[in-house]
Amino acid sequence: MSKNLSILSAKVKESLSQSIEELKQFCRIPSISAQNNSIGEAVQFLQEKITSIGGSVRVLDEVTGGFPVLYVHFEPGEKGNSNKTLLFYNHYDVQPPEPLHEWESDPFDVTERDGKLFARGIADNKGDLMARLTAIELLQKQDGGLPCHIKFLLEGEEEIGSPNLPYYLEKYSDLFKADACIWEHADRDEKNRVNLMAGVKGMAYFELTVETADMDLHSKTGPLAENAAWRLTHALASMKNSKHEILVKGFYDHILPPTEIELNYVKKMPFDEESFRENYGLKHPLITNYSGQDPREAYILNPTMTICGIQSGYYGDGSKTVLPKKALAKLDCRLVPGQDPEHIHQVISDHLHKHGFSDVSVKLLSGVKAYRSDLSDPFVSLMVRTAEVVYKCDVVLSPNNAGTGPMTDFGHNLKLPIVSTGVGWAQSKLHAPNESIRITDYEEGILHIAHVLNEFGK
Ligand SMILES: [Zn+2]
């Protein structure tokens, strides 16, 4: 650790108890977006905190029925780099705390046990937000002040799916313009490795339905009448074979092949097949056994087609001899860069027509494209390098999350590299009872952000 970093580290230690005190105040505000609870109070808390440490706040509140987006700006100090801007994305809303009886302490009164702080929203993501503000507060006091322009986009609708985020990002793309972005949060894994993520997969979510009669029939009509459940399962079976190859023509069109640097990061990711199978109690070998593909590559880089549910006919106790009139399936496709949800919709419709299933309707319920940061951008290696120095442990960068999230709206509107980092741990229990962070992770998280900012401003 360099001398400057040691000094910074000592300052973080000094300010830790005050920072935790403020984090406790923030967590006491039950800003539950799903219940339209205490949103104004959370906004006011942030406005006061941010202005008290020299930032300016503009409240963007122009969508009727929506919760405000805050635009936050800190000017660089006298020795800071005014040509560089780092943007943070965080949210001030939290999930509902229910089921309350499973909490060991009040979800809205931060409790300390065994070096951990427990409260709703502390890991997702009030802890991260306060760690970042504390880092900025410390850097304000260093010789020369803040090392660059710092902006935040703070929203209050993340836990209800960020319905108005695309609107604000599109309309205010100039305001939020930056050179790079740090995403809301991330967790250490069960082996305490620090995880960074630089993208997300996209998603196309479909509902497939077929109707073969006006009413459910007696199953004695089986020799004569078409059965909706069989129609749908045949239609589904035509789209993917037993080796898990997707057979829809055009599904893999336009996929951008991974770059060498993306592949290198994926190859360095840890993956323990045995514990993965054990964790989920998998009763079959991994499906990558058919293709021989490296499971890490498949997990991060492959698009998917998943039947999420099928409904038809009778599934109660005992037997009921019925020939169902209707069948319905929900299908999600996780998409990778280059794929477009509308195009996936089109090729699935075409496939069904061509294979004699014109009566199976396919509706696109929601769609979002994938996003992957340019991993050759120096910001990405800066994030990895600074994390290795501060955390002194293995740092794993994944080119994208295997899941989906609002990072896509940011990436496509603002066109910048995005990397997530944060103060969570393997047992943070996001969205669940007894959500927590570890105080040591919080302390190191403050230091990491301060260090990133100083390096970024150089
Ligand atoms: Zn979150």
Residues whose N, C-alpha, C, O or C-beta is under 5 A from the ligand:
A	BS01	ZN	D124 N125 E184
